[in-house]
Amino acid sequence: MKDTDFDTFSLALDSLRKAKHIPGLAVAIVKDEQLAWSKGYGSSHFDTGDGEQFKAVTGDTPFWIASVTKTFIGLLFLQLEEQGKISLDEKINDMPGWEGFCNWLSHSKIVFGKNLHCDQSITLQNVLNHTVNGVPGQAFLYNPIMYSRLSRYLEYKAGNDIGAAERGHNTMAQLLETNILGPAGMSRTMSSQWQREKATVFFDMAEGYKYENGRYVRMMPPERHLAGGAGIVSSVNDLAKYAIALDKGTLASETVMKELFTPAVAADGKVLPYAFGWYVQEYKGEQLIWHGGWDEEAGASALLLRVPERGLTLALLANSEGMYWGNPLDKAAVEQSPFARLFLDHFVFGEQTAAQ
C-alpha cells in the first residue's frame, strides 16, 4: 500500500464526510497486523452557532462507538465460557426480572419484540447470535435490546442485584478491561464512562451532533454504563490495536478465535449472517466480517470492517449519524454503506481490477 493510495482515498473520504454533513470523522486502516494509516477530519467539538472549529479530530480522538461494542461482548462471552465461568447453553430466561421484561417487549410495538416467545428457552448463544425471535436458534433478526440484557446476566452470575448493571463500572465493564482492553493495550478506550482511571478519555470524547436546517445541533450524551449492546468509548487508533490483536490471536485461544467469526447455523442447516458480535457475509468473492454502530439520539455512527483474506481492517468513527445506511435487520449488507464501498473499491476490488 503506497502513500498515494491513502492520499486519493483520503480526499474521497473527506468529500463523502462533507456530503453527509458529518462534523468530525476519524479513520484507521490496518494491513498485515500493522497500523498502516490513520487520520482525522473536521472537529470533535465546536460552537453550534457558527460552526467554528476548536478541537480537531485525530486518530486518538475518542468517540462513542455504539453497536461496535457488540464485537467485544461476543469475544468476552466466548472467553468466559472457555474459562468455565459460564456456558453459552445457559438460559437467559433464568435471570431475575426476565418474565416482566420479555412480556413487556413482546407486547410492545417495538420491532425487536416481534414474534418473541417468552415461554420458550432462549440461550446466551441465541442472544449473542441474534436468533431469539421466532423459534430460538432458527432465524436471524438483529435484536440490540436483547444484547442489552447481557450485562444484567453477568451481574446475576456474579451473585449481584441485576440493577448493578446500570450503576457505575459494572461487572461486564471490569471483565472487558481485564480480558480485552488491557491485553490489547487500548489505553484510549473506556469499557464504560464510569472507568475512573481513564477519565481523560471521557473528557476528550467527541460531542455528538445532528445536522438540521442548515446547522449542527448538539445531542444529549449517551448513557454512561455498559449495557452489552453499546457502551464503549474508543478511538480509531485503539480499534486498530484491537484489530491487530484479533489478527495475531493474542486475546484468546485458537478455538475461541475460530468460533468468534463462525456464523450461526439454523437447525435446517441454513448459514445465518451473524457470528458472535460480528456480521459475516460474502461480497464479490470476498469474505467480509464487520459491525456498524448507530446512535441517533447521541449523534454517533461507526464501522469496523475486516477483510481477513487481505489482512485488512477499516475503522471509522463519526460524531453524527451520517455514516448510517440502514442495514436490514434480517441480513448483512455492508456493501450498501457508501463508506464501506469507498474502502472496498479502493483497497480490495481496485487492486483486483488492476491485477486483471
Buried (B, 14 or more C-beta within 10 A) or exposed (E): BEEEBBEEBBEBBBEBBBEBBBBBBBBBBBBEEEBBBBBBBBBBBBEBEEEEBEBBBBBBBBBBBBBBBBBBBBBBBBBBBBEEEBEBEBBBBEBBEBEEBBBEBBEEEEEBBBEBBBEBBBBBBBBBBBBBBBEBBBBBBBBBBBBBBBBBBBBBBBEBEBEBBBEBBBBBBBBBBEBBBEEBEBBBBBBBBBBEEBEEBBEBBBBBBBBEEEEBEBBEBBBBBBBBBBBBBBBBBBBBBBBBBBBEEEBBEEEBBEBBBEBBEBEEEEEBBBBBBBBBBEBEEBBBBBBBBBBBEBBBBBBBBBBBEBBBBBBBBBBBBBBBBEBEBBBBBBBEBEBBBBBBBBBBBBBBEEEE
